[in-house]
Amino acid sequence: MSRAIYPSLKGKRVFISGGGSGIGEGLVEAFVGQGARVAFCDIAVEASEALVDRLSSADFKPLFHAVDLRDIDAVQAMMARVDEQLGGIDILVNNAANDDRHKIEDVTPAYWDERMAVNLRHLFFAAQAVVPAMKRDGGGVIINFGSISWHLALPELALYQTAKAAIEGLTRSLARDLGRDNIRVNTIIPGNVKTPRQEKWYTPEGEAEIVAAQCLDGRILPVDVAALAMFLASDDARFCTGHDYFIDAGWR
């Protein structure tokens, strides 16, 4: 299957959180394939370094930063370093998250704070960090990743779904506050994407139930999610902002 090439993405400076595996890995590969200059972070060092090696023949070899996004001081220092390395950031992709299951009765205040730090807080501070460079350079794009989980009210994900619902509100707020600076902000909401992490949660029977609930047959792959991100990051989407874009095969 051939994929679209967006000339406006060539040479763009892109930062992706959680880029070492799963959807994030697909995003790194896709932006590098468009000729963009990519930096990404992850806590999965081995997988991230393998990804960099695999893409080492690209015109611009991606840059990897091993950072725990729960540490906001480290996030801010990393974003400053990436800005220096790339000479600015045109596109921020807030992808990193963790959907560990949990029961309501097991949640403590400390676990609540840790889940918000993993799934919500760093998105705001990464956006805050890139805004000055985007304003200086005449605009930019921020893509936040939400989740279909809270739209479907999936079980044992109360904190994850709370954070992911908040991300859609964050997107709307940032789009309004930053729009006059030509900074576009959107949310991508994936359905059930076939990644090694997701496969650990679902049996073959569970996967069949998901496909049966979709309008389309087949499993969504990271490359499919990346295709939507490429469009939203490109100049072709220049009047798309403040909205949520689903890629879920019509899962209901």
CORBELMO-V593145 format. One record per residue. N is the residue number from 0. SS is DSSP state (hx for helix, st for strand, lp for the rest). NEAR is the number of other C-alpha atoms within 8 Angstrom. Layout:
# CORBELMO-V593145
n=[N | N]
ss=[SS | SS]
near=[NEAR | NEAR]
This chain:
# CORBELMO-V593145
n=[0 | 1 | 2 | 3 | 4 | 5 | 6 | 7 | 8 | 9 | 10 | 11 | 12 | 13 | 14 | 15 | 16 | 17 | 18 | 19 | 20 | 21 | 22 | 23 | 24 | 25 | 26 | 27 | 28 | 29 | 30 | 31 | 32 | 33 | 34 | 35 | 36 | 37 | 38 | 39 | 40 | 41 | 42 | 43 | 44 | 45 | 46 | 47 | 48 | 49 | 50 | 51 | 52 | 53 | 54 | 55 | 56 | 57 | 58 | 59 | 60 | 61 | 62 | 63 | 64 | 65 | 66 | 67 | 68 | 69 | 70 | 71 | 72 | 73 | 74 | 75 | 76 | 77 | 78 | 79 | 80 | 81 | 82 | 83 | 84 | 85 | 86 | 87 | 88 | 89 | 90 | 91 | 92 | 93 | 94 | 95 | 96 | 97 | 98 | 99 | 100 | 101 | 102 | 103 | 104 | 105 | 106 | 107 | 108 | 109 | 110 | 111 | 112 | 113 | 114 | 115 | 116 | 117 | 118 | 119 | 120 | 121 | 122 | 123 | 124 | 125 | 126 | 127 | 128 | 129 | 130 | 131 | 132 | 133 | 134 | 135 | 136 | 137 | 138 | 139 | 140 | 141 | 142 | 143 | 144 | 145 | 146 | 147 | 148 | 149 | 150 | 151 | 152 | 153 | 154 | 155 | 156 | 157 | 158 | 159 | 160 | 161 | 162 | 163 | 164 | 165 | 166 | 167 | 168 | 169 | 170 | 171 | 172 | 173 | 174 | 175 | 176 | 177 | 178 | 179 | 180 | 181 | 182 | 183 | 184 | 185 | 186 | 187 | 188 | 189 | 190 | 191 | 192 | 193 | 194 | 195 | 196 | 197 | 198 | 199 | 200 | 201 | 202 | 203 | 204 | 205 | 206 | 207 | 208 | 209 | 210 | 211 | 212 | 213 | 214 | 215 | 216 | 217 | 218 | 219 | 220 | 221 | 222 | 223 | 224 | 225 | 226 | 227 | 228 | 229 | 230 | 231 | 232 | 233 | 234 | 235 | 236 | 237 | 238 | 239 | 240 | 241 | 242 | 243 | 244 | 245 | 246 | 247 | 248 | 249 | 250 | 251]
ss=[lp | lp | lp | lp | lp | lp | hx | hx | hx | lp | lp | lp | st | st | st | st | st | lp | lp | lp | lp | hx | hx | hx | hx | hx | hx | hx | hx | hx | hx | hx | hx | lp | lp | lp | st | st | st | st | st | st | lp | lp | hx | hx | hx | hx | hx | hx | hx | hx | hx | hx | lp | lp | lp | lp | lp | lp | lp | lp | st | st | st | st | lp | lp | lp | lp | lp | hx | hx | hx | hx | hx | hx | hx | hx | hx | hx | hx | hx | hx | hx | hx | lp | lp | lp | lp | st | st | st | st | lp | lp | lp | lp | lp | lp | lp | lp | lp | hx | hx | hx | lp | lp | hx | hx | hx | hx | hx | hx | hx | hx | hx | hx | hx | hx | hx | hx | hx | hx | hx | hx | hx | hx | hx | hx | hx | hx | hx | hx | hx | hx | lp | lp | lp | st | st | st | st | st | st | lp | lp | lp | hx | hx | hx | hx | lp | lp | lp | lp | lp | hx | hx | hx | hx | hx | hx | hx | hx | hx | hx | hx | hx | hx | hx | hx | hx | hx | hx | hx | hx | hx | hx | hx | hx | lp | st | st | st | st | st | st | st | st | lp | lp | st | lp | lp | hx | hx | hx | hx | lp | lp | lp | lp | hx | hx | hx | hx | hx | hx | hx | hx | hx | hx | lp | lp | lp | lp | lp | lp | st | lp | hx | hx | hx | hx | hx | hx | hx | hx | hx | hx | hx | hx | lp | hx | hx | hx | lp | lp | lp | lp | lp | lp | st | st | st | st | lp | lp | lp | lp | lp]
near=[2 | 3 | 5 | 5 | 5 | 10 | 6 | 7 | 13 | 9 | 7 | 12 | 13 | 14 | 12 | 16 | 12 | 15 | 18 | 15 | 11 | 11 | 15 | 15 | 13 | 14 | 15 | 13 | 9 | 12 | 14 | 15 | 8 | 11 | 13 | 14 | 14 | 15 | 12 | 15 | 13 | 16 | 8 | 9 | 9 | 6 | 9 | 13 | 10 | 8 | 10 | 12 | 7 | 7 | 11 | 9 | 7 | 9 | 5 | 11 | 12 | 13 | 8 | 11 | 9 | 9 | 10 | 9 | 10 | 9 | 7 | 9 | 6 | 10 | 14 | 11 | 8 | 10 | 11 | 9 | 8 | 13 | 12 | 8 | 7 | 9 | 8 | 11 | 16 | 12 | 13 | 13 | 12 | 13 | 12 | 12 | 7 | 7 | 6 | 6 | 6 | 9 | 9 | 7 | 4 | 6 | 9 | 6 | 6 | 6 | 8 | 10 | 8 | 9 | 11 | 12 | 11 | 13 | 14 | 13 | 10 | 13 | 10 | 9 | 11 | 12 | 10 | 8 | 10 | 12 | 8 | 8 | 11 | 14 | 12 | 7 | 7 | 8 | 12 | 13 | 11 | 14 | 15 | 14 | 13 | 12 | 13 | 11 | 10 | 11 | 6 | 7 | 7 | 7 | 5 | 8 | 13 | 10 | 9 | 13 | 12 | 9 | 11 | 13 | 11 | 9 | 13 | 11 | 8 | 9 | 14 | 12 | 9 | 11 | 14 | 8 | 7 | 10 | 10 | 6 | 8 | 10 | 14 | 15 | 15 | 17 | 15 | 15 | 13 | 13 | 13 | 9 | 11 | 10 | 10 | 7 | 7 | 10 | 9 | 7 | 6 | 9 | 8 | 6 | 7 | 8 | 9 | 8 | 8 | 10 | 12 | 8 | 9 | 12 | 8 | 7 | 8 | 5 | 8 | 12 | 10 | 15 | 10 | 8 | 14 | 12 | 11 | 10 | 11 | 11 | 11 | 12 | 12 | 11 | 9 | 6 | 9 | 7 | 4 | 9 | 8 | 14 | 10 | 9 | 8 | 9 | 11 | 12 | 10 | 9 | 10 | 5]
